[in-house]
Amino acid sequence: MELCLYEPMIAQNAGTLTRLCACFNIPISIIEPASFVIGCKKFKRAGMDYIDRTKIKLYDSFQLYKEINTNNRIVLLDTKATTMYYDFVFETNDCLMVGSESTGVPDGVYEECKYKVKIPMFENTRSLNVAISAAIVLSEALRQTKYFSINNMI
């Protein structure tokens, strides 16, 4: 399992997700360009000392990410998806990908992702914070794949 951020724009969200990945011992990939320098003050503040405990991989493009990670299913978290995250059957080698905070992913990337899930929300709401969304879905994916019990976390 891994988490992937597509062109993140807010350093604090990326730092928070890096911290989440450290706590769950999950690698995190960042598809650039990011709108901040990895390791900047805001990123470090949100990630705290957990950043050094996380395996962070940087990729120059979505295509490069796909070429290198051929064994991972990409599961895109997107408000336009039709499958609810709790109805999706996750696998241990899934990569959960979140889009940029303001624009999500471009249509071309959306179409290339075979698997898409969403979090249900009440009408007249647009979206959750990307870090909260990733945490919700990652937790469910790890629960389904019995990650917590296999890794003696509970």
N, C-alpha and C positions, 0 to 999 in steps of 0.2 A: 504494500500500500504506500502511496505517496501523495503529496499535495503539490499542486502546480498553480502558480500565479501567472496569469497572462497580462503582461504589460501593466503591472501595478502602478497606481498613481499616488497612493498615500503611504508614506514611510511607516507611520504608526500601525497601520493595518498589517503591512508586511512583517514588521517586527513582532507584532502580537501573534501572527500565524507561525512565525519562526519559533517563538516561545512554545506555542501549542505543540508543534512538531517535536520539539525537544522533550516535552513532558510525556509524549506518547512514543518517543523514539522512532519517528517517521521522517524520512527525508523530504526536503522541500525543493522544488525547482522553480526558477523564476525565468520566464520568457521575457526578454528585453525588447524594446527599451522600457526601463522603469522611469518614472518621473522624478526620481531621486537617486542619489548615490548610495549603493548598498553600503551600509556601515556608517551612514550619516548619524548625527546626534539624535534625531527623532526616531530613526530605526533602532538605534542602540537603546534608547530610553524604553521603548515598548518591549523590546526583546530581552532587555536586562542581560544578565550574565548567561542566559540560556543560548545566546547566539553561537557561542563557541562550542556548545554541546550538540549542535544541529548540523547535519550534512546538507549544505546548501549548494545546489548546482545551478549554474547560469547558462542560458541558451540564447543565442543571437536571434532566433526566429522559431515560430511554431513548426515550420517544416523541418528544421534541424532537430527540434525536440522529437518529432515523430520518427525521423530517420534513426535516431539513436535509441529510442525507447520502443522498439518493435514488440516487446513481450508484454507491454502494459496496455490494458484497455483504458482509453481516455473517457472519463465520465464527467461531462460538463454540467456544472450547476448553473442554471439559467432560468430566468423568470418566464421565458417563452416555451419552456419544455412542457410536455403533456404528462409525463410520468412523475408521480410523487416519489420523493426519495425513499419513503418507507415501503413502497411497493416494488422497488427495484432490488434485484438480487445482486449484491456486491460480491466480488471475488478478491482474493488476497493480493493479486497483482494489479489492482485498479489504481489508476491515477485520477484523483479528484481535481478537476481544474475549475478555477474561478476566473472570471474575466475582470477587466479593469473596472474600478469603482464607478466611473461615470458612463462608460459606454459598453460594458460587457466585452464580448468578442465580436470581431467583424463577421458579417454574414458568411464569408468564405470559410472561416474557422468553424462557425456554428454548423455549417453543412457538412464539414469533414468529420465532425464528432458524431459517431454512430449512436452513442449513449448519452442521453440528456435527462437530467432530473431537476425537479423544482421543489421548493418548500411552499406549502399552502399558506396563503395569507388572506386576510379579510379584504373585501372590496375597497376600492379607493386608497389602497396602499401600493406603493411601487416596488419597494425592495427592502431587504434587510441589509445591515452592514455586512460587507464581504467576509470579515473575520468571524462574525457570528454565524453566517450561513455556512462557511466552511467547517466550523466547529460542530454545528448541528449534524451535518451530513457525514463528516468524518467519524464522529462518534457512533452513528448508526452503522456505518460501513465496518468499523472495527468490532462492534457488537455482533453483527451478522457473521463475520468471519472468525468469531471467537478469539480475536486478537488479545483481549485482556486476559482471558484465562490461560491461553497458550503461553503467554509471556509472563505469567505469574504476577499480574498487576492487581489482581483482586483476591 
